[in-house]
């Protein structure tokens, strides 16, 4: 049986790697793909990774380091046959009003702090790129099974379409992981569980099987 794998890199980072204090450089994506395939045939260009690209900002050392890490990641993935689809990270300004919802708000208000303004970076269009590639895989009959490593519910319409119109099987890979800090729990998305043919919920031990040793990371670098 032929399969294709679609990994939402940003989603995977926040749901599986970050809670365990891991980075992409620590992770064996090719071994992970084989695990997901479970003996089935991964088609040509059947390993797909989607991510927002980091841009170096003048005078910002953190952005330079982040860009260098991502470049090494891309080189490593391309070297083992992964197709990489990218989008630009967009800057978004967020505002948080200091009120009773904020821990220790009284102290902040006493200091005259009524609002916190900060910048975040958000991916744009990753879900569209994944959905487009899923559609192409179904229409061109490139596989029988599509494995989706993402908990983005925006993909539900495309999952319904490839299943109902082209009779493709869709597997959802979700996560149930307690953050290293112990104060947050990642859980799979029920809507994706309900709309897919097979569901695999991975726990911490599943992820840690693919953590590279320092020696392996050094060899790659």
Beta strands, then each sheet from edge to edge (+ up, - down):
strand 1: 2-8
strand 2: 41-53
strand 3: 83-97
strand 4: 115-123
strand 5: 145-149
strand 6: 169-175
strand 7: 177-178
strand 8: 185-186
strand 9: 198-202
sheet 1: 4+ 3- 2- 1- 5- 6- 9-
sheet 2: 7+ 8-
end
